[in-house]
Structures are given as structure tokens and as C-alpha cells.
Amino acid sequence: MRMRKFIYLLFLLFFIFLFLGIGFYVFLNIKGKDILLNVLKEKYKIKADLRNLYVNFPLKIKLEGFTASGFSFPLLEFEVTGINPFSKVITFDNVYLDGLNLTVKREKNGGMRIPLAFGENKKDYSTATSNSPSKEDFFFFVFRKIFISHISLNFLDENFFPPLRLRFRDAKIVLKNFNYPVKDKFYIDLTASLEKGNIFMEDVLKFKGWIDKKNKDMDARLEINNYDYFAFADYYPPFWRPENLELKEAYLSLNVKLVSLKNEMEIDGTLYLDRYAFSKSPQESSKVESMLKMINLFPKDKEGRHYFHLPPLKTKMDKLEIDFSQVWKELAERVEVSFANTVLNFLNRTANQVIERGTKEIKKIGVDTPVETIKGIFGILKGLILPKKEEKEEEKNKEDKNFLKQLQNFLENTSK
């Protein structure tokens, strides 16, 4: 008799939990969308719209047609695999986001308009509010794997003239073991195409490696492939503009190794000239001939591309600044003053002008936008005429002397 009652009790509990579970899923599917939109509106002052929200067993969630100011996506799917209310940790797996569309604007006052920004420094984000989550009520999110495809990022910077407009298209990002807001070690694989006006560069940007922001360690590789030299021509210094160089086309690539250990970062990069062509009817044919001779002085790789290996640059991981004074110091040590004057004469610059510019613009370039970095790199290339380093000191010195002698003879002839 007691056994029968016990069995009845088990069945009763089973059906109670079953009905509660079914009711929970029905409630989330019916009211989940409204709850999410109300939280965004009331707590974070974000007006958004969502077409559908679905919740499936055990806890797989699907969002369709989300739109907010400067932020939208047609599909988001993820699975909640763990919730710990005591440690406030929520674990997600198999996060898939498709068609993410973002619009970011940098205003003249220096402020950034970033959609759905919950930054620690709230004054930098006009869309963030005083109701941004605090340490007391904020959960910790652990993402085992995130895959974002078909990303479109529209960027506008009003600090340039004319204002800088560009768009990253067809980007995809894979993140593994990504935690927020804890900055533990995570892995990233990024690929993106770039559109600037009527110029489209497919898969121009690649970034792959791991980052440990907590310990300030990283090991990653950055690649810029087949960059169209004409894309940002309006922002180059006058000397490096395509029309001044009599260029018809030019494509470059940059391969950079980023390694940091306990906040001490070293940036080691190589610049490649993939292909180029000068105007068939140049205004100054002598300039074209001089540029061709200059290009041919740089070594070629196995693919026949001229390349230049930049001296390793030192910086801090938590305050990324590129200090090109290291490059100028190496140049000063390896090139005689008379030869340097010949280079300056070829570039129509005086030593004082170069020193003044180097002090004001080149010595420290904060990496705020890709264009600032590009401007800095191309702004100092006129001084970076260095031979390739060799393993053996005797061979290196011999090659250096031959290289410098060849380059000096060329520049002396072209400056007459």
C-alpha cells in the first residue's frame, strides 16, 4: 500500500514538473520577446524591435529580426549550457550570429557613438547611460564558441577632412573561450573585406591568434592583403599621393607578428609591394625612372614582390603606441650624414623640415584608426631605406656597404 502511494507521488511530482516545464517554455515563447525589449528600454534606454524569439529544449534560444539604432541582425542562435546564480556565471555554447550590421561614428569632440555600448568609461559612448550594469548586478558570461558571419561595419570619422567613411563587408569572426567582463585568454580568427568609395578590397584584413588581456600576453598575426594604394589617397602627405608619384595603380601587403609577454609587446612586420604600374604619359618621366630604380633597390621574395622588413618596434600592450623613433635611431646609426642629405635632397626636404615633422607627427602615433597607422607608415617610408639583416655579421656588413653605395650613387645621379 505504501509502495503504491509512493509511486502515485512520484507520478504526481513528475506531471507537476512536466507541466511547469511546458508552461515555462510556453511563457518564454509568448512573453520572452516583450521581456527582452522592456529590459533594454527600461534599464539601458535602448529602443529596439524584435520580430521573433523562440526557446527550445533544453535551453536553445533563437532571435530573428533584431533592430536598434545603428545595430541590427537577422538571426542569432545560442545555447545556454550553465547558470550558476551564486557565482553569477552564465555559460553559452555554439553562439551563431548572422548578418550583424553596425554603425560607428567618431565625432569631432572625440566622442564615439557605439551601439549598445556598456563601456566602463561611459563618457566615451553617447549611447551608454548611467544605468549601465554595475559590478554588483552584472553577470559574468562565458562563451565557449562564437561564430559571427556576414558582418557589416560602417565607420565615420569626422576628425578628418574630408570626413573618413569606410565599410568593412562580409566579415567573419570566430571566438573561443571568450569571457566577459573577465578578460581571460581567448582565441580569435577574423577575416574582413573593405569598401572605400568605389574601391573594394576582398579579404584585405586578417587577424588570428590568442589574447590574454588579464595577464597582458598575446601571440597573434595581422595581415593586410592586396591593399589598394588609391583607397585613402586623400589622407596621404602630398609627397606620397598617387598623382605626385605618377602612379596608375599600386597594391601593397603587410604581414605583422604581434607578441606580448607581461605587457612588453614587440611588433615585427614586413611590407610588400604586390604590384604597381606608372602612368604611360607621365608629366615627369624622370621621376618615374627614379622611382623604378628606387623600387628595384629593394630585395624580392620568392613570388617576385619587392619587400621591406621594418625594424622590430617596442610598445606596451595596454597602451598601444608605435614609436618610430627606434627606426630613425637605427637609420642615423647606419647612414652617414652626407648620404642622408642626398636622400633629403631627392625627396625635396631639408633636415630641419624632417626633424620638425618627425617630432610633431611621426615620433609617436597612437593607433586610433587604421588610417592613422597607414599615414604614419607611409609618412616615414622615405626614411626607411635599410638593407635586409643577415645572420652573419660579416655578410651583413658587406651587403650593407654594397646596398648603401648602390643607393647613394643612384640618388646622387637623380638629384643632379
C-alpha positions as CSV (number, residue, x, y, z in Angstrom):
1,M,0.0,0.0,0.0
2,R,2.8,2.4,0.9
3,M,4.7,1.5,-2.2
4,R,1.6,2.3,-4.3
5,K,1.2,5.7,-2.7
6,F,4.9,6.4,-3.2
7,I,4.6,5.5,-6.9
8,Y,1.5,7.8,-7.2
9,L,3.5,10.6,-5.5
10,L,6.4,10.2,-8.0
11,F,3.9,10.3,-10.9
12,L,2.3,13.4,-9.4
13,L,5.6,15.2,-9.0
14,F,6.6,14.1,-12.5
15,F,3.5,15.6,-14.0
16,I,3.8,18.8,-11.9
17,F,7.4,19.4,-13.1
18,L,6.3,18.5,-16.7
19,F,3.5,21.0,-16.7
20,L,5.7,23.6,-15.1
21,G,8.4,23.0,-17.7
22,I,5.9,23.2,-20.5
23,G,4.4,26.3,-19.0
24,F,7.9,27.8,-18.7
25,Y,8.7,27.2,-22.4
26,V,5.2,28.4,-23.5
27,F,5.6,31.6,-21.3
28,L,9.1,32.3,-22.8
29,N,7.9,31.8,-26.3
30,I,4.9,34.1,-25.8
31,K,6.3,36.7,-23.5
32,G,10.1,36.4,-23.9
33,K,10.2,38.9,-26.7
34,D,8.4,41.6,-24.7
35,I,10.5,40.9,-21.6
36,L,13.7,41.4,-23.5
37,L,12.6,44.6,-25.3
38,N,11.3,46.0,-22.0
39,V,14.7,45.3,-20.2
40,L,16.6,47.0,-23.0
41,K,14.2,50.0,-22.9
42,E,13.8,50.5,-19.1
43,K,17.3,49.5,-17.9
44,Y,19.5,50.6,-20.7
45,K,17.4,53.2,-22.5
46,I,17.7,51.3,-25.8
47,K,14.7,51.3,-28.1
48,A,14.7,48.1,-30.2
49,D,12.5,45.8,-32.2
50,L,12.4,42.0,-32.4
51,R,10.4,40.0,-34.9
52,N,10.5,36.6,-33.2
53,L,12.0,34.9,-30.2
54,Y,12.0,31.1,-29.8
55,V,13.0,28.9,-26.9
56,N,13.6,25.1,-27.4
57,F,14.6,22.3,-25.1
58,P,16.8,22.2,-23.1
59,L,17.6,26.0,-23.4
60,K,18.3,26.8,-27.0
61,I,17.3,30.4,-27.9
62,K,16.7,31.8,-31.3
63,L,16.2,35.5,-32.1
64,E,15.0,36.7,-35.5
65,G,14.9,40.3,-37.0
66,F,16.5,42.4,-34.2
67,T,16.9,46.1,-34.9
68,A,18.1,49.0,-32.8
69,S,19.8,52.4,-33.6
70,G,22.9,51.6,-35.5
71,F,22.7,47.9,-34.7
72,S,20.8,45.0,-36.3
73,F,20.9,41.3,-37.2
74,P,18.5,38.9,-38.9
75,L,19.5,35.8,-36.9
76,L,21.0,34.9,-33.5
77,E,21.1,31.4,-32.1
78,F,22.8,30.2,-28.9
79,E,22.5,27.5,-26.2
80,V,22.7,28.2,-22.5
81,T,24.6,25.3,-21.0
82,G,25.0,26.5,-17.5
83,I,23.6,29.0,-15.0
84,N,25.2,29.5,-11.6
85,P,23.2,32.1,-9.5
86,F,25.8,32.0,-6.7
87,S,28.8,33.0,-8.8
88,K,26.7,34.9,-11.3
89,V,28.2,32.9,-14.2
90,I,26.2,32.1,-17.3
91,T,27.8,29.8,-19.9
92,F,26.9,29.8,-23.5
93,D,27.9,27.4,-26.3
94,N,27.5,27.4,-30.1
95,V,26.6,31.1,-30.4
96,Y,25.9,31.8,-34.1
97,L,25.2,35.4,-35.3
98,D,24.4,36.1,-38.9
99,G,24.2,39.4,-40.8
100,L,25.4,41.7,-38.0
101,N,25.2,45.3,-39.1
102,L,26.9,48.0,-37.0
103,T,27.4,51.8,-37.5
104,V,30.1,53.5,-35.5
105,K,30.8,57.2,-35.6
106,R,33.7,59.2,-34.2
107,E,32.7,62.8,-33.6
108,K,34.8,66.0,-33.7
109,N,34.8,66.3,-30.0
110,G,36.5,62.9,-29.7
111,G,33.4,61.0,-28.5
112,M,32.5,57.7,-30.0
113,R,28.9,56.6,-30.9
114,I,28.9,52.9,-30.4
115,P,25.6,51.0,-30.5
116,L,24.7,49.0,-27.4
117,A,27.9,50.1,-25.6
118,F,28.2,49.2,-22.0
119,G,31.7,50.6,-21.6
120,E,33.4,51.2,-18.3
121,N,34.3,54.7,-19.4
122,K,30.7,55.7,-20.1
123,K,31.5,59.3,-21.2
124,D,33.2,57.9,-24.3
125,Y,30.0,56.4,-25.6
126,S,27.0,58.6,-26.3
127,T,24.6,55.6,-26.4
128,A,25.7,54.3,-22.9
129,T,23.7,55.6,-19.9
130,S,24.1,56.0,-16.2
131,N,22.0,52.7,-16.0
132,S,24.8,50.6,-17.5
133,P,25.3,47.4,-15.5
134,S,27.4,47.7,-12.3
135,K,29.7,45.2,-10.8
136,E,27.1,44.4,-8.2
137,D,24.3,43.3,-10.6
138,F,26.3,42.3,-13.6
139,F,26.6,38.6,-14.5
140,F,29.8,37.0,-15.9
141,F,29.3,35.5,-19.4
142,V,31.4,32.6,-20.6
143,F,31.2,31.9,-24.4
144,R,32.7,28.5,-25.4
145,K,32.5,29.3,-29.1
146,I,31.1,32.3,-31.1
147,F,30.8,32.4,-34.8
148,I,29.7,35.7,-36.5
149,S,29.3,35.8,-40.2
150,H,28.4,38.4,-42.9
151,I,29.3,41.3,-40.6
152,S,28.9,44.8,-42.0
153,L,30.7,47.6,-40.1
154,N,30.1,51.2,-41.2
155,F,32.6,53.7,-39.9
156,L,32.5,57.5,-40.0
157,D,35.3,59.7,-38.5
158,E,34.5,63.5,-38.6
159,N,38.1,64.4,-37.4
160,F,39.4,64.0,-41.0
161,F,38.9,66.3,-43.9
162,P,37.1,65.2,-45.8
163,P,35.3,63.1,-43.2
164,L,36.5,59.5,-43.4
165,R,33.9,57.0,-44.5
166,L,34.6,53.3,-44.9
167,R,32.8,50.0,-44.6
168,F,34.0,46.5,-43.6
169,R,32.0,43.9,-45.5
170,D,31.5,40.2,-45.5
171,A,33.5,39.9,-42.3
172,K,33.5,36.8,-40.1
173,I,34.8,36.2,-36.6
174,V,35.4,33.0,-34.6
175,L,36.0,33.4,-30.9
176,K,36.8,30.5,-28.5
177,N,36.7,30.7,-24.7
178,F,35.7,34.3,-24.7
179,N,34.7,35.7,-21.2
180,Y,33.0,39.0,-20.3
181,P,33.7,41.1,-18.4
182,V,36.6,38.9,-17.2
183,K,39.5,39.3,-19.7
184,D,40.8,35.7,-19.7
185,K,42.8,34.2,-22.5
186,F,40.7,33.7,-25.7
187,Y,41.3,32.8,-29.3
188,I,40.2,34.9,-32.3
189,D,40.2,34.4,-36.1
190,L,39.0,37.4,-38.1
191,T,38.6,38.0,-41.8
192,A,37.1,41.1,-43.4
193,S,36.8,42.9,-46.8
194,L,37.0,46.7,-47.1
195,E,35.0,49.1,-49.1
196,K,36.1,52.7,-49.5
197,G,34.0,54.7,-52.0
198,N,34.1,52.7,-55.3
199,I,37.1,50.7,-54.2
200,F,36.5,47.1,-52.9
201,M,39.3,45.0,-51.4
202,E,38.3,41.4,-50.8
203,D,39.6,39.7,-47.6
204,V,42.0,42.6,-47.1
205,L,42.2,42.2,-43.4
206,K,43.1,39.0,-41.4
207,F,43.8,38.6,-37.7
208,K,44.5,35.3,-36.0
209,G,45.9,34.3,-32.6
210,W,45.2,34.4,-28.9
211,I,44.9,37.3,-26.5
212,D,45.2,37.3,-22.7
213,K,44.2,40.8,-21.6
214,K,44.3,39.9,-17.9
215,N,48.0,38.9,-17.9
216,K,48.8,41.3,-20.9
217,D,50.1,38.5,-23.1
218,M,49.3,37.8,-26.7
219,D,50.6,36.0,-29.8
220,A,48.9,36.9,-33.0
221,R,49.4,37.7,-36.6
222,L,47.9,40.6,-38.5
223,E,47.7,40.6,-42.3
224,I,46.7,43.3,-44.8
225,N,46.5,41.7,-48.2
226,N,46.3,43.5,-51.6
227,Y,45.6,46.9,-50.1
228,D,44.7,49.4,-52.9
229,Y,47.1,52.3,-52.5
230,F,44.5,54.7,-54.0
231,A,41.8,53.9,-51.3
232,F,42.9,56.5,-48.8
233,A,44.9,58.8,-51.2
234,D,43.1,61.9,-49.9
235,Y,44.7,61.5,-46.5
236,Y,48.3,60.9,-47.5
237,P,51.0,63.5,-47.2
238,P,51.4,65.4,-50.5
239,F,54.6,63.6,-51.5
240,W,53.0,60.2,-51.3
241,R,49.8,60.9,-53.2
242,P,49.4,58.7,-56.3
243,E,49.3,61.7,-58.7
244,N,52.6,63.1,-57.4
245,L,54.2,59.6,-57.8
246,E,52.8,59.3,-61.3
247,L,51.1,56.0,-60.2
248,K,48.4,54.3,-62.3
249,E,47.9,51.5,-59.7
250,A,49.7,50.1,-56.7
251,Y,48.8,47.3,-54.3
252,L,50.6,46.5,-51.0
253,S,50.5,43.9,-48.3
254,L,51.6,44.0,-44.7
255,N,52.4,41.0,-42.5
256,V,52.8,41.8,-38.8
257,K,53.7,39.5,-35.9
258,L,52.4,40.7,-32.5
259,V,53.9,39.1,-29.5
260,S,53.5,40.4,-25.9
261,L,54.8,38.9,-22.6
262,K,53.7,40.6,-19.4
263,N,52.7,43.8,-21.2
264,E,56.0,44.0,-23.2
265,M,55.0,43.9,-26.8
266,E,57.1,43.6,-29.9
267,I,55.8,44.3,-33.4
268,D,57.7,42.7,-36.2
269,G,56.4,43.5,-39.7
270,T,57.2,43.2,-43.4
271,L,55.8,45.5,-46.1
272,Y,55.3,44.1,-49.6
273,L,54.8,45.8,-52.9
274,D,52.5,43.3,-54.6
275,R,52.2,45.0,-58.0
276,Y,52.4,48.5,-59.4
277,A,52.2,50.5,-62.7
278,F,53.1,54.0,-63.5
279,S,51.3,56.4,-65.9
280,K,52.1,55.8,-69.6
281,S,52.2,59.5,-70.2
282,P,53.8,60.9,-67.0
283,Q,54.3,64.6,-66.6
284,E,57.8,64.0,-65.3
285,S,59.3,60.9,-66.9
286,S,62.5,61.4,-64.9
287,K,60.5,60.9,-61.6
288,V,59.1,57.6,-62.9
289,E,62.5,56.4,-63.8
290,S,63.8,57.4,-60.4
291,M,61.0,55.7,-58.6
292,L,61.6,52.5,-60.6
293,K,65.3,52.5,-59.8
294,M,64.4,53.1,-56.1
295,I,61.9,50.2,-56.1
296,N,64.4,47.9,-57.7
297,L,66.9,48.5,-54.9
298,F,64.7,46.6,-52.5
299,P,65.0,42.8,-52.5
300,K,62.4,40.4,-53.9
301,D,60.7,37.4,-52.3
302,K,60.0,34.1,-53.9
303,E,56.9,35.5,-55.5
304,G,58.8,38.4,-57.1
305,R,57.5,41.0,-54.8
306,H,59.7,43.8,-53.5
307,Y,59.6,43.9,-49.7
308,F,60.9,45.9,-46.8
309,H,61.4,44.4,-43.3
310,L,60.7,47.0,-40.7
311,P,62.9,47.0,-37.6
312,P,61.1,45.5,-34.6
313,L,59.0,48.1,-32.7
314,K,58.6,48.0,-28.9
315,T,55.4,49.1,-27.1
316,K,53.1,48.3,-24.3
317,M,50.1,46.0,-24.8
318,D,47.8,48.1,-22.6
319,K,48.8,51.4,-24.2
320,L,49.4,50.6,-27.9
321,E,51.7,53.3,-29.4
322,I,54.1,52.8,-32.3
323,D,57.4,54.6,-31.5
324,F,59.1,55.2,-34.9
325,S,62.0,57.0,-33.2
326,Q,63.6,53.5,-32.9
327,V,63.6,53.4,-36.7
328,W,65.0,56.9,-37.0
329,K,67.7,56.0,-34.5
330,E,68.8,52.9,-36.5
331,L,68.8,54.9,-39.7
332,A,71.0,57.6,-38.1
333,E,73.5,54.9,-36.9
334,R,73.7,53.2,-40.2
335,V,73.6,56.1,-42.7
336,E,76.2,58.8,-42.9
337,V,75.1,62.5,-42.7
338,S,76.2,63.3,-46.2
339,F,74.3,60.4,-47.6
340,A,71.2,61.3,-45.6
341,N,71.4,64.8,-47.0
342,T,71.4,63.3,-50.5
343,V,68.2,61.4,-49.6
344,L,66.6,64.5,-48.3
345,N,67.5,66.4,-51.4
346,F,65.9,63.7,-53.6
347,L,62.7,64.0,-51.5
348,N,62.8,67.8,-51.7
349,R,63.0,68.1,-47.9
350,T,65.5,69.8,-45.6
351,A,66.8,68.2,-42.5
352,N,65.0,70.8,-40.3
353,Q,61.7,70.0,-42.0
354,V,62.1,66.3,-41.5
355,I,63.2,66.7,-37.8
356,E,60.3,69.1,-37.2
357,R,57.8,66.7,-38.8
358,G,59.3,63.7,-37.1
359,T,59.0,65.4,-33.7
360,K,55.4,66.6,-34.2
361,E,53.8,63.8,-36.3
362,I,56.0,60.7,-36.6
363,K,57.6,60.0,-33.3
364,K,54.5,58.8,-31.6
365,I,51.5,57.6,-33.5
366,G,48.6,56.4,-31.4
367,V,46.6,53.6,-33.1
368,D,43.2,55.2,-33.0
369,T,42.1,54.3,-36.5
370,P,43.6,52.2,-39.4
371,V,44.1,55.4,-41.4
372,E,46.3,57.0,-38.7
373,T,48.6,53.9,-38.8
374,I,48.7,54.0,-42.6
375,K,49.5,57.7,-42.6
376,G,52.3,57.1,-40.2
377,I,53.8,54.2,-42.1
378,F,53.8,55.9,-45.4
379,G,54.9,59.2,-43.8
380,I,58.2,57.7,-42.7
381,L,58.9,55.3,-45.6
382,K,61.1,58.0,-47.2
383,G,63.5,57.5,-44.3
384,L,63.3,53.7,-44.1
385,I,65.8,52.7,-46.8
386,L,67.6,49.9,-44.9
387,P,69.2,46.7,-46.2
388,K,67.9,43.4,-45.0
389,K,69.5,41.9,-41.9
390,E,71.6,38.8,-42.2
391,E,72.6,36.2,-39.7
392,K,76.3,36.5,-40.1
393,E,77.8,39.9,-39.2
394,E,80.5,39.9,-41.9
395,E,78.0,39.1,-44.6
396,K,75.6,41.7,-43.2
397,N,78.2,44.5,-43.2
398,K,79.3,43.6,-46.8
399,E,75.7,43.6,-48.1
400,D,75.1,46.9,-46.2
401,K,78.0,48.6,-47.8
402,N,77.1,47.4,-51.3
403,F,73.5,48.4,-50.8
404,L,74.3,51.9,-49.5
405,K,76.9,52.5,-52.2
406,Q,74.4,51.5,-54.9
407,L,71.6,53.6,-53.4
408,Q,73.9,56.6,-52.9
409,N,75.1,56.5,-56.5
410,F,71.5,56.3,-57.7
411,L,70.3,59.2,-55.5
412,E,73.3,61.4,-56.4
413,N,72.6,60.9,-60.1
414,T,68.9,61.6,-59.8
415,S,69.4,64.7,-57.6
416,K,71.7,66.4,-60.2
